[in-house]
Each structure stands twice: as C-alpha cells, then as structure tokens.
Amino acid sequence: MIDVLVADDEKPALDELVHLLRTDDRIGDILTATTGADALRQLSQRAVRIAFLDIHMPGLLGTELARAFLSLAEPPAVVFVTADEARAVEAFELRAADYLLKPVRTERLRRAVDRVLELGDTGTDADDEVLPVSVGSTVRFVHRRDIRWVRAQGDYSRLHVDDGTGYLVRIPISELEARWADAGFLRIHRSSLVRTAAVTEARLSGGDPSVSVGAIVLPVSRRLVAAVREALVRSEGAG
C-alpha cells in the first residue's frame, strides 16, 4: 500500500482523480490539497510516495511545487495531471515520473503508478531519458530505453521504437550520438545511430556492410566497420 497526495484547485477534477485512485488496491491514504502551498505544508509533515499535481493552481504552480519538493527529506515521485500540453518539456526537465493529460483514464493512471513502482524510491530512472514529441496536436513521451535506432533528417532525428513507430524530434543526430554514447548507442553511418543491444545480425564483411535491427537492415559506413565490430563484440561480451 502506498500513500499519495493529489493537488488540484478544481474540486470536480480533484474528486475524480481521488475516485480513480481508490479503484487501485495498491493505494493507501490519499491526501488532498487545492493549492500548492497547502500541498507543500502537508508534505513537510508527512511523506507520501507519489504526488499527483495539477500545473495551474493558485500561488505555486505545479512545476514550482515539484521544485520545492526537492528540499523535503523524503521527496515524492511527481506525476503531473493537467490539461496543459505545453508544459511537458519543463515537466520532464524536473524528472517527473509521468505526465497525464486530462481527462485521465483509469488504465493510464494505473500505468503511471506502475511506472513509479518500477523505478523505485525516486520515481525516476537516472539511466533513462524522456523526450517529449509532438504527434499532431498531442504530446507523447518517448523513453530512450524504448528506442532501437535513429535516422538523421537534416537538423531533426527520427526515433524508431520497439513497436516500429518513428517519432521526429528537433535534435541533430550528432547531439544524440554524444548524449547517448554511454547508454549503448553507436553511430554506424552519417545518417544512422543504433542501440547495440537491439542489433540482431551484423554483416560487416564484403562490399555492403550492414546491421539488422529486427527486419530493418541498416548500412554501415565503410570507415566505421572496425569501430562497429569492436563495439558489438564488446556489447555481446557485456551481455
């Protein structure tokens, strides 16, 4: 059983989220607050595992409240619950465990709780990175651990995830290569970056060197063949 806090200045939204949480038998006590100041006061007196925060509240914004939690002896994992899609990037810079858009569905709420429990005491994964991406008029969140390979598209990069979907982000592939080198990602071509653990086959001899990520065959630059072979052998040995 885990104790949580719900902070929202709109009582119908507050009551609805409390109702949904009570359907989850993992949830114990539920504290409620209608202002950021009240939420901070309560959590300075009693620790909870998760704080579900609206963003737009009187006084302290939810994002400001999340920063204030860092001064607590036992800061909770933060899950934002909001109708504001525009704050997604800021939320994940604050290492939020999740970001739910209203109206919240029961299954989506349960997955947020699952994620906090999977990530342990902090509710965040220091070895992961989350990238907000725009899909039409909505925002989705792509976890680095789910990315299998990346394709360069000018100043953008397309992230290909486990289910085969590709998401476009405005980050050059060279920046991702530098950021993710220690996370098992390898540059194999000027236009491609792969997660070494996702490589299912490598053909590095002959005239057309390549690696396969499932059914996807990606060419390997001739000048990078030796480095790619070494990295794959090292990855296999570590596994």
Sequence and secondary structure as in RCSB ss.txt:
>XXXX:A:sequence
MIDVLVADDEKPALDELVHLLRTDDRIGDILTATTGADALRQLSQRAVRIAFLDIHMPGLLGTELARAFLSLAEP
PAVVFVTADEARAVEAFELRAADYLLKPVRTERLRRAVDRVLELGDTGTDADDEVLPVSVGSTVRFVHRRDIRWV
RAQGDYSRLHVDDGTGYLVRIPISELEARWADAGFLRIHRSSLVRTAAVTEARLSGGDPSVSVGAIVLPVSRRLV
AAVREALVRSEGAG
>XXXX:A:secstr
 EEEEEE SSHHHHHHHHHHHHTSTTEEEEEEESSHHHHHHHHHHS  SEEEE SS SSS HHHHHHHHTTSSS 
 EEEEEES GGGHHHHHHTT SEEEESS  HHHHHHHHHHHHHH TTSS TT  EEEEEETTEEEEEEGGGEEEE
EEETTEEEEEETTS EEEESS HHHHHHHHGGGTEEEEETTEEEEGGG  EEE SSSS EEEETTEEEE  GGGH
HHHHHHHHHHHHH 
